[in-house]
C-alpha cells in the first residue's frame, strides 16, 4: 500500500470507502467534513492506495494541545493485512513531528473490534467521559 496525502480528486473514492466501512452517520456530512479538513492541517489527511484504488484513509489533527485521529478506514476486502497499522503509524509520525504529546480518538463503545485494533497499537481507554456539542447543523 502506498500512503500519500489526500487530494481533492480523491473525494468520491474516500466517501465510498467510508460508506463501505460503515463510518458515515446521519449527523456528519462527509463532503463538509472533507471541506473543513482541507482547511486545517490538510497534510494530516492521508489515504492509502494499492493498484490505483483507494483502500484506506485517516484524518489526523493537532490543535496545539493534543493530536486526534478520525475517519480511520480500511476497506473490508483489505483488512487484516496491516494496512490499518501502517496508515495509523504514518499519521502518528506526522502528528508527533508537530509536537503533540498525546493522541486522542473516539470509538463507539459497541465497536469492540476497533477498540481491540487500537489496543494492539498501544492505545488504551482513558478514564474520561466524552462530551460534544453540535455547533452547526449540517
Beta strands, then each sheet from edge to edge (+ up, - down):
strand 1: 2-5
strand 2: 45-50
strand 3: 53-62
strand 4: 67-74
strand 5: 103-105
sheet 1: 1+ 2- 3+ 4- 5-
end
